[in-house]
């Protein structure tokens, strides 16, 4: 016999898979993933506890007036004003969702299917601007409508993205005109 045939004949068959070890690894990995998920959830709940000093969100008045602007799109979250990574999770403000925005003379009505709706009175509005990111969501420059408003003595930034991004500029101009007008009337 040639040496190559002898080597092939001497080889043993491959080992049978050790199913107990494989199942052990899969169960261990699943437990690790569950632990990480649980820790993330506890962190989210702890952040909500730390922010529990925020009062309940306002609801829209019965007669808000005629709509100046309306927009449908996405709500990306709220943060402490000027700190785009400090997400506010209290009262459902950290929940991303679809959104229907309506701007009236009374304020900004935020309707979120599947999440908590809220209303920002016109005297609580501070600024509207275009930005590129909020609460871990980064878009192109000017791709996000950010509204700064006061709630419970704290300034908050809320980020919205319209289904039609061309609307953002009109929202910024209209809201800032309303804010300037309110501040001018309030100074009298």
Buried (B, 14 or more C-beta within 10 A) or exposed (E): EEEEEEEEEEEEEEEEEEEEEEEEEEEEEEEEEEEEEEEEEEEEEEBBEEBEEBEEBBEBEEEBEEEBBEBBBBBBBBBBBEEBEBBBBBBBBBBBBBBBBBBBEBBBBBBBEEBBBBBBBBBBBBBBBBBBBBBEBEBEEBBBBBBBBBBEEBBBBBBBBBEEBEBBEEBBEBBBEBBEEBEEEEEE
